[in-house]
């Protein structure tokens, strides 16, 4: 008896997905589908954009972008909640209205549900590490925490977890400092 092997999904296959409000991503050839983010998720996203834009007004060396297409290879294309890239890196990785390699920083805001959490904590964590994202922030609304993983060697590793009035900062963002609690204002 032979096993049936499913063909791997490609980034090109994503173009055929319906416009139904779901998010379709392919990671290492596997299709992931998630619902549109909820209201709290969107409020936190808006907060982070506001925080970054205020910072970037004073330090105009990059951009924060919500939900961009991020293509790593033929079998891995995702839609992170937010990415930050420097203008220099942007010139290297932007083509056809998408990012085509790792930005410096990716931020995912956890959505409820085990499949969503596993996708961000495991599949995307490994993917971002594999392709050279320098920092990966997981924003956990339930725990009101900002978990920062940084590149160590050729992978990502959890470096610090910020809660309450802990100051979120990054060597990628000189002069950036913000209490973690500001991410979660409603």
C-alpha positions as a printed NumPy array, in Angstrom:
array([[  0.   ,   0.   ,   0.   ],
       [  1.357,   3.416,  -0.899],
       [  0.762,   6.602,   0.989],
       [ -0.828,   9.519,  -0.797],
       [  1.418,  12.542,  -0.567],
       [ -0.346,  15.89 ,  -0.74 ],
       [  1.321,  18.488,  -2.944],
       [  2.894,  21.379,  -1.117],
       [  1.047,  24.682,  -1.29 ],
       [  2.964,  27.547,  -2.839],
       [  2.8  ,  31.29 ,  -2.56 ],
       [  1.283,  31.306,  -6.056],
       [ -1.604,  29.172,  -4.746],
       [ -2.481,  31.957,  -2.305],
       [ -3.552,  34.147,  -5.227],
       [ -6.43 ,  31.705,  -5.877],
       [ -7.813,  31.938,  -2.34 ],
       [-11.224,  33.578,  -1.956],
       [-11.667,  37.168,  -0.795],
       [-13.702,  36.096,   2.238],
       [-12.156,  38.054,   5.107],
       [ -9.886,  35.188,   6.174],
       [ -6.113,  35.347,   6.236],
       [ -4.414,  32.711,   4.097],
       [ -0.75 ,  31.977,   4.709],
       [  1.563,  29.193,   3.602],
       [  4.415,  28.089,   5.844],
       [  6.829,  25.485,   4.514],
       [  4.15 ,  24.381,   2.033],
       [  1.343,  24.038,   4.607],
       [ -1.751,  26.204,   4.326],
       [ -2.831,  28.149,   7.43 ],
       [ -6.191,  29.922,   7.569],
       [ -7.27 ,  32.351,  10.255],
       [-10.257,  34.625,  10.743],
       [-10.037,  38.368,  10.624],
       [ -8.619,  39.711,  13.913],
       [-11.033,  40.766,  16.645],
       [-11.583,  44.267,  17.991],
       [ -9.111,  44.047,  20.911],
       [ -6.443,  42.741,  18.538],
       [ -7.049,  45.692,  16.23 ],
       [ -6.933,  48.203,  19.101],
       [ -3.563,  46.813,  20.217],
       [ -2.345,  46.963,  16.613],
       [ -3.398,  50.617,  16.41 ],
       [ -1.653,  51.37 ,  19.716],
       [  1.606,  49.867,  18.49 ],
       [  1.41 ,  51.754,  15.187],
       [  0.828,  55.002,  17.097],
       [  3.784,  54.315,  19.433],
       [  6.089,  53.497,  16.51 ],
       [  4.947,  56.45 ,  14.398],
       [  5.645,  58.857,  17.27 ],
       [  9.106,  57.325,  17.594],
       [  9.713,  57.427,  13.837],
       [  8.694,  61.103,  13.684],
       [ 11.773,  61.792,  15.821],
       [ 13.936,  59.054,  14.238],
       [ 12.896,  58.84 ,  10.558],
       [ 15.01 ,  55.879,   9.493],
       [ 12.372,  53.243,   8.832],
       [  8.711,  52.299,   8.57 ],
       [  6.138,  50.333,  10.548],
       [  3.619,  48.571,   8.307],
       [  0.469,  46.637,   9.271],
       [ -0.346,  43.3  ,   7.605],
       [  2.078,  43.33 ,   4.679],
       [  2.602,  40.366,   2.41 ],
       [  5.919,  38.789,   3.402],
       [  7.344,  36.236,   0.964],
       [ 10.361,  34.169,   2.004],
       [ 10.399,  31.58 ,  -0.763],
       [  8.05 ,  29.634,  -3.033],
       [  6.599,  27.681,  -0.087],
       [  6.458,  30.358,   2.617],
       [  4.387,  33.518,   2.426],
       [  2.774,  35.058,   5.504],
       [  0.902,  38.154,   6.651],
       [  2.431,  39.351,   9.934],
       [  0.423,  41.764,  12.055],
       [  3.195,  44.381,  11.871],
       [  6.692,  44.708,  10.493],
       [  9.39 ,  47.309,  10.965],
       [ 12.148,  47.761,   8.419],
       [ 14.753,  50.444,   7.931],
       [ 14.634,  52.436,   4.706],
       [ 17.899,  50.779,   3.707],
       [ 16.486,  47.283,   4.228],
       [ 13.237,  48.281,   2.53 ],
       [ 15.16 ,  49.22 ,  -0.622],
       [ 16.608,  45.699,  -0.632],
       [ 13.464,  43.659,   0.062],
       [ 10.431,  45.479,  -1.397],
       [  9.221,  44.367,  -4.815],
       [  5.755,  44.104,  -6.377],
       [  4.07 ,  45.626,  -3.304],
       [  5.403,  42.876,  -1.007],
       [  8.372,  42.246,   1.235],
       [ 10.492,  39.522,  -0.346],
       [ 12.931,  38.788,   2.48 ],
       [ 13.162,  39.294,   6.215],
       [ 12.535,  42.738,   7.665],
       [ 14.457,  43.612,  10.805],
       [ 11.47 ,  43.239,  13.162],
       [  8.19 ,  41.292,  13.021],
       [  5.37 ,  41.739,  15.536],
       [  2.57 ,  39.213,  15.939],
       [ -0.356,  39.878,  18.259],
       [ -1.752,  36.611,  19.576],
       [ -5.331,  35.864,  18.61 ],
       [ -7.435,  33.538,  20.752],
       [ -7.537,  29.852,  19.938],
       [ -4.977,  27.095,  20.077],
       [ -4.322,  26.955,  16.303],
       [ -3.652,  30.715,  16.178],
       [ -1.347,  30.636,  19.186],
       [  0.565,  27.585,  17.921],
       [  0.99 ,  29.167,  14.484],
       [  2.545,  32.326,  15.988],
       [  4.542,  30.643,  18.77 ],
       [  5.826,  27.662,  16.786],
       [  5.441,  27.78 ,  12.99 ],
       [  6.085,  31.5  ,  12.531],
       [  8.73 ,  31.58 ,  15.261],
       [ 10.699,  28.909,  13.386],
       [ 10.051,  30.515,  10.006],
       [ 11.184,  33.972,  11.097],
       [ 14.293,  32.511,  12.711],
       [ 15.118,  30.461,   9.623],
       [ 14.945,  33.467,   7.309],
       [ 16.846,  35.952,   9.468],
       [ 14.308,  38.188,  11.187],
       [ 16.47 ,  39.922,  13.802],
       [ 13.7  ,  40.418,  16.373],
       [ 10.311,  38.798,  16.794],
       [  7.868,  40.358,  19.234],
       [  4.875,  38.336,  20.385],
       [  2.262,  40.554,  21.985],
       [  0.119,  38.478,  24.347],
       [ -3.104,  40.35 ,  25.056],
       [ -4.308,  37.892,  27.724],
       [ -1.052,  38.096,  29.711],
       [ -0.527,  41.766,  28.808],
       [  3.044,  40.899,  27.902],
       [  5.491,  41.708,  25.126],
       [  7.838,  38.771,  24.506],
       [ 10.959,  39.694,  22.572],
       [ 12.996,  37.039,  20.816],
       [ 16.267,  37.984,  19.182],
       [ 18.594,  36.313,  16.75 ],
       [ 21.167,  34.145,  18.466],
       [ 23.376,  32.459,  15.93 ],
       [ 21.138,  31.227,  13.131],
       [ 17.882,  31.088,  15.08 ],
       [ 15.609,  33.138,  17.324],
       [ 15.602,  32.729,  21.096],
       [ 13.414,  34.344,  23.726],
       [ 15.403,  37.195,  25.253],
       [ 13.001,  39.099,  27.525],
       [  9.336,  39.361,  28.539],
       [  8.016,  42.823,  29.383],
       [  4.863,  43.394,  31.448],
       [  3.187,  46.337,  33.197],
       [  5.516,  49.337,  33.35 ],
       [  8.587,  47.435,  32.088],
       [ 10.178,  49.495,  29.339],
       [ 10.111,  47.862,  25.91 ],
       [ 13.237,  48.737,  23.953],
       [ 15.41 ,  47.325,  21.204],
       [ 18.928,  47.724,  19.879],
       [ 17.276,  47.988,  16.442],
       [ 15.469,  51.15 ,  17.582],
       [ 17.971,  53.589,  19.147],
       [ 16.232,  55.772,  21.717],
       [ 12.987,  53.791,  21.656],
       [ 11.476,  53.137,  25.054],
       [  7.851,  52.549,  25.934],
       [  6.058,  50.99 ,  28.925],
       [  4.577,  47.632,  27.921],
       [  1.253,  48.715,  29.354],
       [  0.921,  51.343,  26.58 ],
       [  0.508,  48.546,  24.051],
       [ -2.692,  47.424,  25.765],
       [ -4.593,  50.702,  26.312],
       [ -8.236,  50.5  ,  25.275]])
